[in-house]
Amino acid sequence: MDVLEQVAERIKSARGIFVFIGSGLSAASGVPLYRDEEGKYIHPEVLPYTQRKTFDEDPARMLAWYNQKRASLDRVWPNGAHYALAKLAAFKPCVFATQNVDGLLEQALEHEDVDAEVLRLHGSLRISRCDACKTRDYSNAEWGLENRCQRCGELLRPDVVWFGEPLPRGLVDAATEALLESSVCLIVGSSGLVFPAAELPSYASERGLYVVEVNTHESHFSADADVFLKGPAEEVLPALNEAIGLL
Ligand SMILES: [Zn+2]
């Protein structure tokens, strides 16, 4: 039995799958990667825009950059890896914990008419929020000094997590709980460098889950994984579905 078939058998007999997702899932859609294989920033000029302090010091500049970034999402679509995960979720209970803020997995799930939980550990670029009263805004209106919370008048900002901000505790707890209900942990395209979310797969390994990593290169997770499937997600995941017998 080859390794893909072994993984397929494990998935077929799994009671549930915890899927941990990083930027590699969306690479083929054209969503730019922040880091290279060694974790270095590919475009160092984006670095300030990942930091909370830039927003505190110069909100207009930060929000202008995020307007462009959100607009770039209008030109990207789910790829074969997103659809493969949606099909997997139609076959077995899956909980997705994603570090991506692009919403492409959700689009694929909707397209395939699959209802599965997506825990967006780093938030969503398609949603706005007010830090003062925690109200969320789905209007897609341009961010800027004039775009204020309808409820309290504070600045609206992208509903993403910046360095210098905590991950939403409730989401990390929900992810941990989902992980404990699962028997397979599938890690897709994550470098494993952003903590604390990145600790979840190691935890899965400690708790005896069967850990499968799909990545173009070895990562922080590879040592803990039972199986490493090397290759781009949009090739490996459809091949895995085929081995499971999913069309
Ligand atoms: Zn508010």
Residues whose N, C-alpha, C, O or C-beta is under 5 A from the ligand:
A	BS01	ZN	C130 A132 C133 K134 T135 C149 R151 C152 G153 E154
